Amino acid sequence: MRFTAQILIILACAGVFSWLLTVNQVPATLVEWIRYLELSAWQFLLVVNILLLLVGCFLDPLSAILLLTPLLVPIAKALQIDTVHFGIVFMVNLAIGLFHPPFGINIFVAQTVLGIDLKTIYRGILPFVGLYLIALVIITYVPKLSLVLVQMILG
């Protein structure tokens, strides 16, 4: 019961934060800023990676998807970035955010289930965050790797 209450409080706070961001038009402002910069495709992907890593630390993935997908996908299409590839990059970023310090929800789940202090969990997570970031760079800038299965299926 205590575990469930902690997770629900975190999700409720993320929902309120998501609502505040939406009401204050923060996602739309960020997208306009990205458009204003007139970035190339690789620069856009770098900015999106940084943005999603930050967003993933504070919002749950569902809220981030609902907020940012309708805003970022048209820009990705305009830059001729494959939408399946962009979706994979999007999801990997949000997956990293689930266990990325300081507010990744999986950190608090691990703390509650295992009864370990946050300092120990953070120390144990850092190598995995590093590996995930390396994988994210590869997935982002070598799209053929993440699209090989899709291309095999669609022929």
Secondary structure, DSSP 8 states (H G I E B T S, - for coil): -HHHHHHHHHHHHHHHHHHHHHHTTHHHHHHHHHHHHT--HHHHHHHHHHHHHHHHHHS-HHHHHHHHHHHHHHHHHHTT--HHHHHHHHHHHHHHHHS-TTT-HHHHHHHHHH---HHHHHHHHHHHHHHHHHHHHHHHH-HHHHHHHHHHHH-
